[in-house]
């Protein structure tokens, strides 16, 4: 009951003194009730009726208090929403009268509700909440927003666990062993992704505060720089689009990346960047004025989002395929150049933020004039191989089994080239082109930034391989996938987990000798974490408990017609 005396109400201290100094405790209690009860003359004659119905005075007063509390809170909210002049001064006066009772549990909701109605709470009240954790924990999100704006470190403490959970959730999807065909990382729509708990929680915490939004962005930039984890770039885009969905114009109109992100989000949703959208996005990049170059840092982060990189790289491969039908070279397509500009900006996001040199990187001449034609030749070769097969030409040209020397050299030093060759591999895998896969896969083990062993590539690659499950009964195909590629990086934590994921889906098709070899090769090493050991044990348990389907033997047909000779062809 602390605080009653401060507002002139007799509380526990007054009652204790009265009972200590009185000669008749019952009379003292009766006097206390009459002095501090509901001072309504017409109520007094009715109170004995409650006694006759065995209703305690406490229950009666408690129900009255709850009713008055709800009416007071409702009235304060109505006043805050009205156009009454000086309404916030009235609410602040009410707060000054009731704030001393904030530690009284029954009165606390009123105090918190009144504080929630003020757009600017006086500093002295917020200081009390910060110093008392129990009060801070029960404060509304609107009150906490005003606290966070004055205490960035406290806001960081609240946000940090959410960011950790966000990364864990992304990794759980990437390494998940559920049905990969229906749970692929890139299949979830942008709007569905931002309904996640972390994004929604952050959206509520930011509210309409530009300052809090800027704080979150700074946290994301710092974490991206320290970890190189691209999922922080995803969260940067998802948070902005979540605020866009709620029509928080106070923030969306202030963020110079809003329209660019909105357009890119539509492309990710459609899983392609068409020519119209490419021109719109290029217009935003060209519209960055001198003196505003720092915006390029945020734009590069948004383009570094794995979903954006996936959409852009997929669109480049699709565009290259269309160039074959149009008899055009890559240098003749301005739309292709636009896609490459955005891909280059996204892949260079970390370098730009780290160096603080906000300039759009120029596309190398070798990329346009040499690498892309070499990549285009691979796509042409794939089509030629199909034509040769249709013409019953079973022998492949030796040139169709090796990669151009320049292309191999280029992907080992250029991140754009390395990314595009990986998406070429995904392209041929989705087409079930095993010859093209055998040609490219062994040559991408070593490349710029070890991108071939990045989760963003390995997850969709394993998902697509699971569709080719019957092909794993072939020793040669297993050699290409496991010996020629995955086992080269199995000492890495993530590669071991993706390899085990793949084996979990195809082990019943693998030749016995190959399965035994893989079991030994994928056995966890000392440097591997408990997650790898648990996954290995789970896969081994599934293999050991697997019962192969019995092979059906055709029943002999006992019929006299079987001895009748087959008629000669006419």
Secondary structure, 3 states (H helix, E strand, C coil): CCCCHHHCCCCHHHHHHHHHHCCCHHHHHHHHHHHHCCCCHHHHHHHHHHHHCCCCHHHHHHHHHHHHHHHHHHHHHHHHHCCCCCHHHHHHHHHHHHHHHCCCHHHHHHHHHHHHCCCCCCHHHHHHHHHCHHHHHHCCHHHHHHHHHHCHHHHHHHHHHHHHHHHHHHHHHHCCCCCCCCCCHHHCCHHHHCCCHHHHHHHHHHCCCHHHHHHHHHHHHHHHHHHCCCHHHHHHHHHHHHHHHCCCHHHHCCCCCHHHHHHHHHHHHHCCCCHHHHHHHHHHHHCCCCCCCCHHHHHHHHHHCHHHHHHHHHHHHHHHHHHHHHCCCHHHCHHHHHHHHHHHHHHCHHHHHHHCCCCCCCCCHHHHHHHHHHHHHHHHHHHHHHHHHHCCCCCCCHHHHCCCHHHHHHHCCCHHHHHHHHHHHHHHHHCCCHHHHHHHHHHHCCCHHHHHHCHHHHHHHHHHHHHHHHHHHCHHHHHHHHHCCHHHHCCCHHHHHHHHHHHHHHHHHCCHHHHHHHHHHCCCCCCCCHHHHHHHHHHHHHHHCCCCCCCCCCCCCCCHHHHCCCCCCC
